[in-house]
Amino acid sequence: MPVSGIKAQAHALLADLARTGDANRAYHSDALAMASHPWGVLEGASAIGRLWAVLRAALPDMERRDLIFVGGENRDDPRLDAPRAPHMVAALGHLQGTFATDLLGIPATHGVVHLRYGEAHWIDGGKIRRSWLHFDLVDLMEQAGLFPLPPPFGARGIWPGPAPQDGLRLGDEAWDGPDALDTVFAMHAALLSFDGKSLSSMPHDAYWTGDFMYYAAGGIGMTRGLAGFRAHHQIPFLKAFPDRTSEGHFIRISDGPYAVTGGVVLGTHLGPYLGMTPTGRRIRMPVMDFYRLEGTRIAENWLPMDVLGVAHQMGNDLLARLAHYRGDPARDL
């Protein structure tokens, strides 16, 4: 089946899932979903369905609003030796709806909220075989008025879609520019040249437009241009995790001017991060990156990341902190 057919299948399955919550119609019975904290690995369509039942109970009039929907051949990553999806689709957007019932202790606002998601899916035989799901619960906490971290360095607010409004690539749209993944890989190589001392050891500015936008997960925020990116994200991150590395990418796809990568970043927590004091622990950070190119340079980058799970590994249970704020603190060791 051509990639456009796979994307159309996936788009229909995911729209139906958000509307009905029926995971059996979208997933193989033995499917796996790797979801953000606190869900973790979900085995089977029934377990995946329970996640969607929780989301639909909180947002009963839920509407799925994709900002980016892309797909393509999944390039190999020699760092990983697990069975690999030959092709994948990826989506970024919001679940929009009335927050009617508490979600995992996050208090319902009874008004409209936008739950951010970044997703990747392996479609096999007309259904989903594997999913990777990032839900930005930290940002939802802020919308509910109970932000559990210090103010982010980057700007707060709803993620906008791509500037050209062309992120829904459901067909075989023409593209005569460079392969977006090649540009992303070159930028990654520049980042990995960090000598541990100076930002100038990473010559990645050649791969970004002058006023690029960086949209990061709740707790990090949005930045503009290289100066904003360095000040509000890169420097704090490098100070916190100077030995950061990657396990490898489970997804590496390009679709016209768009590219998507995703995997797990590893690092030893040696400096403050998002207001959390260093622990010396080895931290696993599940992330995805959605990129949009203008010509040969990256103009926009969205970063879904499991901030809630990262905090939990650092000994900060943000859901428990939220319960404490709401008058239900732990009353025993």
N, C-alpha and C positions, 0 to 999 in steps of 0.2 A: 504494500500500500504506500502511495506517496506520502510525504510528510504532511501535506495539506490535509489529507484524509485522516491522519492520526490526530492532528490538531483539532479538526472538526469533531471527531469522536470524543476527545478529551473535553472539549468545551461543552458539549452537550451533557456528558456524564457529570461534570462538576456543577453545571447550572442546575441539573435535576437534584443533585445531592444537597445543595444549599436550600433548594425549595422544599424538598420532602424529608431530608435526613435519612433516606433509605440507602444505606451503604451497600446492601446486597445487590442493588441494581447497578452500582458503580464499580464495585470491587469483586475480584475473585474471592472465593470463600477462604482461601489460605493466604490472602494478601498480607503485606506488612506495611505499617506506617511508622515512620520515625518522626515523632511529634515533639514540639518544644515542651519544656517543663511546665506543669508537673505530670504531663501524660506519659512521656517517654515512648518506648517501643510498644506498639499495639499490634497484636497478632490476630489476624483474621478479620473478616468483614464485620462480625458481631462487635468486636472490641472497637473498631473504627466507628461503627454506628453509634456506640455509646458516647463517644466524644462529640459527635454531631448532635446527639440528643441533648447534651448539656448546653451546647452553643445555641441550639434552637429554642430551648427553654428560656434562656436569657434574652434572646432576640427573636421573639416569635414571628415578627414580620420581616425577618432577615432578607436582605437583598444583596446578592453577590455583585460587586462592581469591579471588574477587572480593569486595571490601568495598563498592564502589559500582559500579553499572552503570546508566547513564542514557542517554537519547537525546532528540532533538528537532530542530525546525527550526533550521537554522544561520543565525542573523541576520547580516546584512551588516556589513562593516567597511569604510568608505570609504577607509581608509588602504591597503588592499590592492586591487590590480587583477588578480590572478591568477584563473583559473577557480576557482569556489567550490563546495564540496559543498553541495547544497541542504538536506541533513539529515545529522546525524552521531550516532554513539554514542560514549560515553566510559566507560572502566573504570579503576578503581584497586584495587590489591590486592597479593597476594604470590604468587610461584611458590614453593611449599613443597616441600621434598624433601631427600633425603640428598645432601650435597655430596660426590660420590664421586670426581670427577676435576677437576683444576685448571681454572679458567676464566680465560683471558686472563692467566695468571700468578698469579691469586689462588689460594692453596693450598687444596686440598680439606681439609675438616675431618673427613670421614667421619661427620658427624652432621647433624642437621636444621638447615637454614638457611631464611631467608625473603627471597627476592630481590624487592624492591619494584618495582612498575611503575605507571606512569600512561600511559594509551593513549587515542588517539582514532582513529576509523575512519569512512571513507566507504563505505557499502554501496551498490552499484550493480548491479542485475541479479542479485541473489542471491549476489554475491561481493564481496570487499573490493577497492575501486579505489585507495584511498590509506590509509596508516597513519602515525601519529605515535607513536613508541615511546620512553618514558623508562624505562631500567633503572637502579636505584640501585646501581651497582657500588661506590661509596665506602662505602655502608653494609654491603655484603657483605664488603668488606675488613675492616671493624671486626669483623664476626662471625667472620672467619677469624683475628682476633688480630693483624692487621698494619695498623693505621690509619695512613694516610700523611700526615695533617694534624695540627696542634695540636688539643687537645680542643675540641669545639664549645662555644659559649656556651649553646645550648639543651640540653635534656635528650636523652639517648640512649634508644633502645629501639624496639621494634616498634610500627608504626603501628596504633592501634586502628581498628575500623570506626566508623560513625556511632553516636552514643549511643542513638538509638531503634531501632537494628538494622533500619532500613528502606531501606537503600541499594540493594538490588537491585530496581529498578523495571522489571520485564520486561513488565508489562501496561499498562493505561490507568488506573492508580491515580488516584482522585479527589484533587483539591487545591483548596481554596477560599481559599487565602491569596494574597498578592501575588505578582507575577511575580518570581522569584528574580533574574533577570538585571537587572531594573530596579534592585533594591537594590544589586547588585554594581556596576553602572555608576555609581550615585550615589556609592558608596564610592570607586571609581576616580577620579572627578572630584575628590573631596576630596583624595586623595593627590596628584593632579597640580597642586594649588594651592600646593604647597611653594614658599616664597620663597627657599630656599637658606640660610636662617638659623635659623628657629625651627620646632619641631615643631607649635606652636600654629597655624601657618599652614595646617595640614592638618586640618580639622575632621571627621575620619573616625570618631571615637569614637561618633557617633550611630548608626552602622550595625552595631555589634557588640554582642553581649550582654556583660554585665559580666565574665564569667569564660570568655570564648571560648577555644577551643583552636586553636593554630596548629601544624600538623605539617609541618615542612620537611624537605628532603632531607638525606642524610648530609653531615656537615660543618657544618650549621646547627643542627639539632635542633628540639625541641619547646618551645613557650612557652605561657603561660596568661595571659589578660587583657591589657589594653592596656599596663600597666607592663612585663610580661614581654616582650611583642611588641616594644616600643620598645627595651628594654635589650639583648635578646639577638639581635634581627634587624634592626629598622628603622634604629637609629642606626648600627651597623656598616656596613650596606649603603649608607646615604646618605653616610657619610664616605668610603666607597670609590668610590662612583659618584654624585657630586653632580649630574651632568647627565643622569641616567638618563632614557630615553624608550623608546617601544615602536614596533616596526615595524608592529604591528597584530595582530589575532587571526585565526588560521585557523579557530578554533572559538569559537562563542558560542551555547551552548544552555542551556535551562532545562527541568527536568522535576520538577514539583511543588516541594518545598522545596529542590531541588538546582539548582545552576548550575555550568557549566564554561566556562572561558576558557583559551586557550592561544596562545602566540605567541613572539616573540623580544624580549627586553629588551636595549637597547643602552646602553652607558655607558663613559665614559673612566675607566680604573683609576687613580685619583688618591690613594687611601688604602689601608692594609692591608685585606685581605679574606681571611677564613678562614686567617689566619696567613701569607698570601702578600704580600710587599712590593709597593708600587705600581710599575707599569711604565709608566704613561702611555699604554698601548695602548687602542684602541677594542675593546671586548669584546662579543661576541654571546652572550646567555644564553638558550637555549631553555628555556621553562618552561610548566607547566600549573598551573591552580588549580581545585580542586574545592571547592565551597562548600555548606554546609548551613545553612538558615535555621530559626530558631525564631520564629514570628510574622513580624515585619517586620525582624528583625535576624539577622546572621550569627553562628552559634554555633560552627561548626567550619570550618576551612580547611586542606586538604591541598595541599602544594606539591611535586610532582615537578619536579626541575630537573636539568639536565645539568652537575653540579658537576665531573665528570671532564673534560668538554669545556671548561668555563670555565677550569679550572686549566691545561689544555694551552695555551690561548691566552695565558695569562700566563707561559708558559715553564716550567711545572712539569708534567713528564710523570710522573704518579702511578703509572702502570704500570711505568715504568722504575725509579722509586724503590722500588716493591715488589720488583722483580727484584734490586735492590741489597741490600735487606734480606735477601733469601733467598740471598745469596752469589753472585749473578751480576751484578756491576756492569759498566758499560761499561768496556772496556779500550782504547779508542781514541777520539780526537776525532771 
